[in-house]
Amino acid sequence: MNSASTVAELLPWHSWANTIAYALLGTLLLFAFGHFVLAAGNETLNRMVRGGTLRRSLVVGLSIVGSLPVFALGIILAERSAQSRVERTAYRLQESAEAVSYAIDQFIDKHLSGITSAASAISAANSFDEAQMTHSLLLYHKVYSDFLTMLNADANGDIVTATSNMTGFLAAVPDLQAHNVGDREYFKEPMATGSSFVSQVFQGRNLGSDPIVGISAPLRNDDGALVGIIEGSLDLRAFERIDNERAGLHGAVVLLTDQNGRVIYSSESAGFAPLENISGNPLLTTGSTAGHGTVYRFDADSNHDPADFLGVASQTHNGWTLYLRVPLDVITAQLLADYRSAALLGFIAWLVSLVLALAIVRRVTQSIADMNAAIASFDLDTHDEVIRTPANTFAEFRPLFRQIRERSKKLKTSYRRLSGSIAAGDELRSKLTRAIVQKEAEVADRTADLEEANERLRDLSKVDALTGIANRREFDAYQKRIWRLGKRESSAAAIVLLDIDYFKIFNDKLGHQAGDQCLTQVAQAISTCAARPLDLVARYGGEEFVAVLGNTTMNNALVVASRMRNAVVELEVSHPGSNHDVVTVSVGVAAAEPTSAATAEEVLQNADEALYYAKAAGRNCVVYRHEGEFETFVDDGIKLDETNVLSILVAKRG
């Protein structure tokens, strides 16, 4: 998005602010130029002002110089601050939309992959009796708990068996006679195409009346003939978790619609209900014109009061559209507050300038009066010094008093005057030299202190405050350095991404203090496994850690990753929510030789995908991509039958 053009379109109503500010600065320049010409002795200008008075010139000049720049600068800063706020809001809105859209795609892909995997496993077993199907559905429904219901229908659309999670307890649904889904799209599409299918939002019927999205896949017998489907009805409330986990924006609202403009999910404050058709809403109509990924402004009616919003639309993989909107009233209110602050500061500057000008005028006037009195008392016939310099006399007037006093000392010899002046000059020079040396020493000490403080700040900016290892910022910088080194030396680099299993349950049961201690223990344990000069272990965010291994192949990276997994297990930190009874980690590994075709971001993405499959594989395992397929790394400390690898991974290796 072009931020500058967006801001110009969003806030045209206060573009006059810069004009006023520059007009004030122009007035100041004209005033200064006029006084410069006047000081140069321009006869025409002198006749126009007729000399004027020193008092008026100082008061007017200092007031203008002290207040006009403050007014102008305040207006300019307020206007630019408003632009910057809208720019930042637009960027954050765009990034949030992309992140939420990506999370929705990952969420749908996860459940589509689960349904597809389940259908493949059931078809491979070639056992379609009701008891076996019920057992399979219960098994997969336990893994994919975001399904409200799961069902198996035969080739005629009659429901054979089903499971339900709607009461909070997973159980098989009894008495399914006369329940038929033959008219549902999630049945017709897989039976017609033989492929998995994600439906649009619709109202549940047989097993419940909630608004749902159906995800289905076909079943085949040994001959390859379609014998039915399995389907999972996705709970739309699951999107609320994605909404709650997004980056915060004041007043932001999330809205997810299907291709027909019907609501799949919306934030509670949006006021829309699932299945509601809002195709005429300004958020949708303006977004369709602006295009996906572009932040746009639109007017909406909020409680019958017109309001300005920023909006952005993002397309998901399955054709849904995600909309985010945020109100501009906060920015407008802050802009008005900035203008009020600028006006107040300008008034204060004018008042201070006026007081200062009056004080200076008073001192100058008094000095001139004292000088006139000294001249009037000048007498060459007296030996007593009667002329004294008042304490508040300006430095520019003090030489005049001194000259008058010198003329009054007729009986003092030139030598004594000269000797006294030289002695005073030497003393002053000595004092000045000592003061300069002292100040230089102080400056050197202050400089050394500042350099030491800056060095400490640089070190702190690279370290995670909780765990004591490198933070995300240091990881990003170090990853780029390792990638550049790999390109120069044609050496491979690896990324190891780790995530503590069931960490939220750990926090909920044992408390955040125990969670912080667990994070610190895990960080120190995995740091000992990657201690080479080219290795870096960092906290990636939350309960995720990442290791950058320079000059490391995939095989070596897998060994390091396995050591890390074993090191965490050997901590024996008790975990009441884990099926291993202790804290474990899931690990994703990726490696590549840095080239223009293989970027650091792609390697990090591959490690993230491998971590995702490690989670799906039952956690407490190391997963990597081998010949295009994700596999679990097995060493002497890991047995494949203990990792609870789901059939999605078993099928890929088989």
C-alpha positions in Angstrom: 0.0 0.0 0.0 1.2 3.5 -0.8 1.1 5.0 2.7 1.7 8.6 1.7 -1.2 8.7 -0.8 -3.5 6.9 1.7 -2.9 9.5 4.3 -3.5 12.3 1.8 -6.9 10.7 1.0 -7.8 10.0 4.6 -7.2 13.4 6.1 -7.8 16.2 3.5 -9.8 18.3 5.9 -6.8 19.5 7.8 -4.3 19.9 5.0 -4.5 23.7 5.5 -2.5 23.2 8.7 0.8 23.3 6.8 -0.2 26.4 4.9 -0.8 28.2 8.2 2.5 27.0 9.6 4.5 28.1 6.6 2.6 31.5 6.6 3.7 32.0 10.2 7.3 31.2 9.3 7.1 33.5 6.3 5.9 36.3 8.5 8.9 35.7 10.8 11.3 35.8 7.8 9.8 39.1 6.5 10.1 40.6 10.0 13.8 39.6 10.3 14.6 40.8 6.7 12.9 44.2 7.5 15.1 44.7 10.6 18.2 43.6 8.7 17.5 46.3 6.0 16.7 48.8 8.8 20.1 48.0 10.5 21.9 48.5 7.2 20.8 52.1 7.2 18.2 52.0 4.5 16.9 55.6 4.3 13.5 54.9 2.9 12.7 52.3 5.6 14.1 54.6 8.4 11.8 57.4 7.3 8.9 55.0 7.4 9.5 53.8 10.9 10.9 57.2 12.0 13.5 55.7 14.2 11.1 54.0 16.7 12.1 53.2 20.3 14.4 50.5 21.6 11.7 49.3 24.1 9.2 48.7 21.3 11.7 47.0 19.0 12.9 44.6 21.7 9.4 43.7 23.0 7.9 43.2 19.5 11.0 41.4 18.1 11.5 39.0 21.0 7.8 38.2 21.2 7.6 37.3 17.5 10.9 35.3 17.5 9.9 33.4 20.7 6.3 32.6 19.8 5.8 32.3 16.0 8.3 29.3 15.5 6.6 27.5 18.4 3.2 28.0 16.9 4.4 26.9 13.4 6.3 23.9 14.7 3.4 22.8 16.9 1.0 22.9 13.9 3.4 21.0 11.6 4.2 18.4 14.3 0.5 17.9 15.0 -0.3 17.4 11.3 2.6 15.0 10.8 1.7 13.1 14.0 -1.8 12.6 12.7 -0.4 11.3 9.3 2.0 9.0 11.2 -0.8 7.6 13.4 -3.0 6.8 10.4 0.0 5.3 8.6 0.9 3.1 11.5 -2.7 2.1 12.0 -3.0 1.2 8.3 0.2 -0.9 8.4 -0.9 -2.7 11.6 -4.4 -3.3 10.1 -2.9 -4.7 6.9 -0.4 -6.9 8.9 -3.2 -8.1 11.2 -5.4 -9.0 8.3 -2.7 -11.0 6.7 -1.9 -12.8 10.0 -5.5 -13.6 10.7 -6.1 -14.8 7.1 -3.0 -17.0 7.4 -4.2 -18.4 10.7 -7.6 -19.2 9.3 -6.0 -21.0 6.3 -3.8 -23.0 8.6 -6.8 -23.8 10.8 -8.9 -25.0 7.8 -6.0 -26.8 6.2 -5.3 -28.6 9.5 -8.9 -30.0 9.7 -9.1 -30.7 6.0 -5.9 -32.7 6.3 -7.3 -34.5 9.3 -10.5 -35.5 7.5 -8.5 -36.5 4.4 -6.1 -38.6 6.5 -9.0 -40.2 8.3 -10.8 -41.1 5.0 -7.5 -42.6 3.6 -6.9 -44.7 6.7 -10.5 -46.0 6.9 -10.5 -46.7 3.1 -7.1 -48.5 3.4 -8.5 -50.7 6.2 -11.6 -51.5 4.0 -13.7 -52.0 7.1 -17.0 -50.0 6.9 -19.2 -51.7 9.5 -20.9 -49.4 12.1 -18.8 -50.4 15.1 -15.5 -50.0 13.3 -16.6 -46.6 11.8 -17.8 -45.4 15.2 -14.4 -46.3 16.8 -12.5 -44.5 14.0 -14.7 -41.4 14.3 -14.2 -41.2 18.1 -10.5 -41.5 17.6 -10.2 -38.7 15.1 -12.9 -36.6 16.8 -10.8 -36.6 20.0 -7.8 -35.3 18.0 -9.8 -32.7 16.1 -12.0 -31.3 18.9 -13.0 -28.2 17.0 -15.6 -30.3 15.2 -19.0 -30.1 16.8 -20.0 -33.4 15.1 -18.5 -36.0 12.8 -20.5 -38.5 10.7 -20.2 -41.3 8.2 -22.8 -41.5 5.4 -23.1 -44.4 2.9 -23.4 -44.0 -0.9 -27.1 -43.0 -0.6 -26.5 -40.3 1.9 -27.9 -42.2 4.9 -26.0 -41.5 8.1 -24.4 -44.8 9.3 -22.8 -43.4 12.5 -21.9 -40.1 14.1 -20.1 -38.6 17.1 -20.9 -35.4 18.9 -18.9 -33.0 21.1 -21.7 -30.5 21.5 -22.4 -31.3 25.2 -18.7 -31.0 26.1 -18.3 -34.7 26.2 -17.3 -36.7 23.2 -19.7 -39.6 22.5 -21.3 -41.6 19.7 -24.8 -40.4 18.6 -27.5 -43.0 19.0 -30.7 -43.6 16.9 -29.6 -42.2 13.5 -32.4 -43.9 11.5 -33.9 -41.8 8.7 -31.2 -39.2 8.9 -30.0 -38.5 5.4 -27.5 -35.9 4.1 -27.8 -36.7 0.4 -28.9 -33.1 -0.4 -25.9 -31.5 1.4 -23.0 -30.0 -0.7 -20.5 -31.7 1.6 -22.0 -35.1 0.5 -22.6 -34.4 -3.2 -19.2 -32.8 -4.0 -17.0 -35.6 -2.7 -19.3 -38.2 -4.2 -19.1 -36.4 -7.6 -15.5 -35.5 -7.7 -13.8 -38.0 -5.4 -12.0 -35.2 -3.6 -12.1 -33.6 -0.2 -14.4 -30.6 0.2 -14.9 -27.5 2.4 -18.4 -26.2 2.3 -19.8 -22.7 2.7 -21.5 -21.8 6.0 -24.9 -23.3 6.5 -27.5 -24.2 9.2 -27.1 -27.6 10.9 -30.0 -30.0 10.7 -29.7 -33.6 11.7 -27.3 -33.5 14.6 -27.8 -29.9 15.7 -29.0 -26.5 14.5 -25.8 -24.5 14.9 -24.3 -22.6 12.0 -21.4 -24.8 10.7 -18.9 -25.4 8.0 -18.7 -28.9 6.7 -15.4 -30.6 5.8 -15.7 -33.9 4.1 -13.8 -36.6 2.2 -14.9 -39.7 0.2 -14.5 -43.3 1.2 -13.4 -46.0 -1.3 -13.4 -49.8 -1.1 -10.6 -52.0 -2.4 -12.0 -51.7 -6.0 -11.7 -47.9 -5.8 -15.5 -47.4 -5.8 -17.0 -44.6 -3.7 -18.9 -46.1 -0.8 -19.7 -43.0 1.2 -18.1 -40.0 3.0 -16.9 -38.9 6.4 -17.6 -35.3 7.4 -16.8 -33.0 10.3 -19.0 -30.0 11.2 -16.6 -27.2 12.2 -17.6 -25.1 15.2 -17.6 -21.5 14.1 -16.7 -20.4 17.6 -13.3 -21.8 17.0 -12.6 -18.6 14.9 -13.0 -16.6 18.1 -9.7 -18.0 19.4 -7.9 -16.7 16.2 -9.6 -13.3 16.7 -8.5 -13.1 20.3 -4.9 -14.1 19.4 -4.4 -11.4 16.8 -2.4 -8.3 17.5 -4.4 -5.7 19.3 -5.8 -2.6 17.5 -8.0 -0.2 19.4 -11.6 -0.8 18.4 -10.7 -3.3 15.6 -13.4 -5.7 14.4 -13.0 -9.0 12.5 -15.5 -10.2 10.0 -15.3 -13.5 7.9 -17.8 -14.0 5.1 -18.3 -16.6 2.4 -18.5 -16.0 -1.4 -22.2 -15.0 -1.0 -21.6 -12.3 1.6 -22.9 -14.4 4.5 -21.3 -14.1 7.9 -19.2 -17.1 9.0 -17.7 -15.3 12.0 -17.6 -11.8 13.4 -16.2 -10.1 16.5 -18.8 -9.7 19.2 -18.7 -5.9 19.0 -19.5 -6.0 15.2 -23.1 -7.0 15.9 -23.5 -9.5 13.1 -24.9 -13.0 13.4 -23.7 -16.2 11.6 -25.4 -16.8 8.3 -26.5 -13.1 8.1 -26.2 -11.7 4.6 -24.4 -8.4 4.7 -23.4 -8.0 1.1 -24.6 -4.4 1.1 -22.5 -3.3 4.1 -20.1 -0.5 3.3 -17.2 -2.6 4.7 -17.8 -5.1 1.9 -18.9 -2.9 -0.9 -15.9 -0.5 -0.5 -13.5 -3.4 0.1 -14.6 -5.0 -3.2 -13.7 -1.8 -5.1 -10.4 -1.3 -3.2 -9.2 -4.9 -3.8 -7.8 -7.4 -1.4 -4.8 -6.4 0.7 -5.4 -2.7 0.2 -6.3 -0.5 3.2 -9.3 1.7 2.4 -11.4 4.3 4.1 -15.2 4.1 4.3 -18.1 5.7 6.1 -20.5 3.6 8.2 -23.5 4.3 10.4 -22.6 3.4 14.0 -25.7 3.6 16.3 -27.2 6.1 13.8 -24.1 8.3 14.0 -21.9 8.5 10.9 -18.3 7.3 11.6 -15.1 7.0 9.6 -13.3 3.7 9.5 -10.2 2.1 8.0 -10.9 -1.3 6.5 -8.9 -4.1 4.7 -10.0 -7.3 3.0 -7.9 -10.5 2.7 -8.8 -13.6 0.7 -8.5 -17.1 2.2 -7.5 -20.2 0.2 -11.0 -21.6 0.0 -12.6 -18.4 -1.3 -13.7 -16.8 1.9 -13.0 -13.1 2.6 -11.7 -11.7 5.8 -12.5 -8.1 6.7 -10.9 -5.9 9.4 -12.1 -2.5 10.3 -10.9 0.1 12.9 -12.5 3.5 13.7 -10.7 6.8 13.1 -12.3 8.7 15.9 -9.3 8.1 18.2 -6.9 9.6 15.7 -9.2 12.6 15.1 -9.6 13.2 18.8 -5.8 13.0 19.3 -5.3 15.4 16.4 -7.5 18.0 18.0 -5.7 17.5 21.3 -2.4 18.1 19.5 -3.7 21.3 18.1 -4.8 22.5 21.5 -1.4 21.6 22.9 0.3 23.5 20.1 -1.8 26.5 20.8 -1.1 26.4 24.5 2.6 26.0 24.0 2.6 28.9 21.6 0.7 31.1 24.1 3.2 30.1 26.8 6.1 30.8 24.5 4.6 34.2 23.6 4.1 35.0 27.3 7.6 34.0 28.3 9.1 36.0 25.4 7.1 39.0 26.4 8.3 38.8 30.0 11.8 38.3 28.9 11.7 41.2 26.5 10.4 43.5 29.2 13.1 42.4 31.6 15.8 43.0 29.0 14.4 46.4 28.1 14.4 47.3 31.8 18.0 46.4 32.2 19.1 48.1 29.0 17.2 51.3 30.0 18.8 51.3 33.5 22.3 50.7 32.0 21.8 53.7 29.7 20.6 55.9 32.6 23.6 54.8 34.7 25.9 55.6 31.9 24.4 59.1 31.5 24.8 59.7 35.2 28.5 58.6 35.0 29.2 60.9 32.1 27.6 63.8 33.9 29.8 63.2 37.0 33.0 63.0 35.0 35.6 65.4 36.5 39.4 65.5 35.6 40.2 67.6 38.7 39.3 65.0 41.3 41.6 62.3 42.6 38.8 60.2 44.1 37.1 57.5 42.0 33.4 58.3 42.1 32.3 56.4 39.1 31.2 52.8 39.8 29.7 50.2 37.5 26.3 49.0 38.7 26.1 45.2 39.3 23.3 44.6 36.8 25.0 46.4 33.9 25.2 44.5 30.6 28.6 43.4 29.5 28.4 45.6 26.4 28.1 48.7 28.6 30.8 47.9 31.1 33.7 49.0 28.9 32.1 52.5 28.7 32.1 52.7 32.5 35.7 51.4 32.6 36.9 54.1 30.1 35.2 56.8 32.1 37.0 55.6 35.3 40.3 55.4 33.5 40.0 59.0 32.3 39.3 60.0 35.9 42.6 58.6 37.1 44.8 61.4 35.8 47.5 61.0 38.5 48.1 57.3 38.0 50.9 56.4 35.7 50.6 54.5 32.5 53.0 51.8 33.8 50.8 51.0 36.8 47.7 50.8 34.6 49.5 48.6 32.2 51.0 46.4 34.9 47.7 46.0 36.6 46.1 45.1 33.3 48.8 42.5 32.5 48.5 40.9 36.0 44.8 40.7 35.7 45.1 39.2 32.2 47.6 36.6 33.4 45.4 35.6 36.2 42.3 35.4 34.0 44.3 33.4 31.5 45.5 31.0 34.2 42.0 30.6 35.5 40.6 30.1 32.1 43.3 27.5 31.3 42.6 25.6 34.5 38.9 25.7 33.8 39.4 24.4 30.2 41.6 21.6 31.5 39.0 20.7 34.1 36.1 20.8 31.7 38.1 18.6 29.2 38.7 16.0 31.9 35.0 16.1 32.8 34.0 15.7 29.2 36.4 12.8 28.7 35.0 11.1 31.8 31.4 11.7 30.7 32.2 10.4 27.2 33.7 7.2 28.7 30.6 6.7 30.9 28.3 7.2 27.9 30.3 4.7 25.8 30.1 2.1 28.6 26.4 2.7 29.1 25.8 2.4 25.3 27.7 -0.9 25.2 25.6 -2.2 28.1 22.4 -1.1 26.2 23.6 -2.8 23.0 24.1 -6.1 25.0 20.7 -5.8 26.7 18.9 -5.3 23.4 20.2 -8.7 22.2 19.1 -10.8 25.3 15.7 -12.1 26.3 15.1 -10.7 29.7 13.4 -13.9 31.1 15.5 -16.8 29.8 18.9 -15.0 29.4 19.4 -16.3 25.9 19.3 -14.3 22.6 16.0 -12.6 21.8 14.0 -12.5 18.5 15.8 -9.3 17.3 19.2 -10.9 17.8 18.0 -14.1 16.0 16.8 -12.1 13.0 20.2 -10.3 12.7 22.2 -13.5 13.3 20.2 -15.5 10.8 21.0 -12.9 8.1 24.7 -13.0 8.9 24.8 -16.8 8.8 23.0 -16.8 5.5 25.5 -14.4 4.0 28.4 -16.5 5.3 26.8 -19.6 3.8 26.5 -17.9 0.4 30.2 -16.8 0.5 31.5 -20.2 1.6 28.9 -22.4 -0.1 28.1 -24.1 3.2 24.7 -25.3 4.4 22.8 -23.7 7.3 20.1 -25.1 9.4 17.1 -23.9 11.5 15.8 -25.9 14.5 12.4 -24.7 15.7 11.1 -26.0 19.1 7.8 -25.5 20.9 7.1 -26.6 24.5 4.2 -29.2 24.4 0.9 -28.3 26.1 2.5 -25.2 27.6 -0.8 -23.4 28.1 -2.0 -26.3 30.2 1.2 -26.2 32.2 0.7 -22.5 32.9 -3.0 -22.9 33.7 -2.3 -25.7 36.2 0.9 -24.6 37.8 0.8 -20.9 37.4 2.8 -18.3 35.3 5.7 -18.3 37.8 6.3 -22.0 37.2 5.8 -21.4 33.5 8.6 -18.7 33.5 10.9 -21.1 35.4 10.1 -23.8 32.9 10.9 -21.5 30.0 14.3 -20.6 31.6 15.2 -24.3 32.3 14.3 -25.3 28.7 16.3 -22.4 27.3 19.4 -23.3 29.3 19.1 -27.0 28.4 18.8 -26.6 24.7 21.6 -23.9 24.7 24.1 -26.5 25.9 23.3 -28.6 22.8 24.3 -25.9 20.3 27.4 -24.2 21.7 29.6 -23.9 18.6 30.8 -20.4 17.5 28.5 -20.5 14.5 25.4 -21.6 16.6 22.8 -19.3 18.2 19.9 -20.4 20.4 17.2 -17.7 20.9 13.7 -17.3 22.2 11.4 -17.0 19.2 8.3 -15.9 21.1 6.1 -17.3 23.9 7.0 -20.9 24.4 8.9 -21.2 21.1 12.6 -21.4 20.7 14.8 -21.4 17.6 18.4 -22.4 16.9 20.5 -21.2 13.9 23.3 -23.7 13.1 25.9 -22.3 10.7 27.9 -24.7 8.4 25.5 -27.5 9.3 23.9 -30.2 7.1 20.5 -31.7 7.7 22.0 -34.9 9.2 24.0 -32.9 11.7 21.1 -30.6 12.5 18.9 -33.6 13.2 21.5 -34.9 15.7 21.5 -31.5 17.5 17.7 -31.3 17.4 17.5 -34.8 18.9 19.9 -33.9 21.7 17.8 -30.8 22.5 14.7 -32.9 22.7 16.4 -35.4 25.0 17.9 -32.6 27.1 14.5 -31.2 27.8 13.1 -34.7 28.7 16.1 -35.3 31.0 15.2 -32.1 32.9 12.2 -34.2 34.3 10.1 -31.1 34.9 6.8 -32.5 36.0 3.9 -31.7 33.6 0.4 -32.6 34.8 -1.1 -32.0 31.4 1.2 -34.1 29.3 0.9 -37.8 28.4 4.6 -38.1 29.1 4.2 -36.7 32.7 7.2 -34.4 32.1 7.8 -31.3 30.0 8.7 -32.2 26.4 9.2 -30.3 23.1 8.2 -30.8 19.5 10.9 -30.0 17.1 10.9 -29.0 13.4 14.2 -29.0 11.4 15.1 -27.6 8.0 18.4 -27.0 6.3 19.6 -25.7 2.9 22.6 -24.3 1.2 22.0 -20.5 0.9 21.4 -19.5 -2.7 19.2 -17.1 -4.5 16.6 -19.9 -4.9 16.8 -20.9 -1.2 16.2 -18.0 1.1 16.4 -17.9 4.9 12.7 -17.2 5.1 11.9 -20.4 3.2 14.1 -22.5 5.5 12.4 -20.9 8.5 9.0 -21.7 6.9 10.0 -25.3 6.3 11.1 -25.7 9.9 7.8 -24.2 11.0 5.8 -26.6 8.8 7.9 -29.5 10.2 7.1 -28.3 13.7 3.4 -28.3 12.8 3.7 -32.0 11.7 5.6 -32.8 14.9 2.7 -31.5 16.8 0.3 -33.6 14.6 2.6 -36.6 15.1 1.9 -36.6 18.8 4.6 -34.2 20.1 7.9 -35.0 21.8 9.5 -35.8 18.4 11.8 -34.3 15.7 10.3 -34.0 12.2 12.0 -32.9 9.0 11.3 -33.0 5.3 12.8 -35.8 3.3 12.3 -36.1 -0.5 9.3 -33.9 -0.2 7.7 -35.8 2.7 7.7 -35.0 6.4 9.3 -37.8 8.5 10.1 -38.3 12.2 13.8 -38.6 13.0 14.6 -41.7 15.1 17.8 -42.2 17.1 18.8 -44.4 20.0 16.8 -42.3 22.4 13.6 -42.2 20.3 11.4 -45.1 19.3 8.8 -44.6 16.6 6.1 -46.5 18.4 6.4 -44.2 21.4 5.9 -40.9 19.5 2.1 -41.5 18.8 2.7 -40.8 15.2 -0.7 -40.3 13.5 -1.5 -42.1 10.3 -0.9 -38.9 8.3 2.9 -39.5 8.8 2.8 -43.4 8.7 1.0 -43.2 5.3 3.6 -40.8 3.9 6.5 -43.1 4.8 4.6 -46.3 3.8 
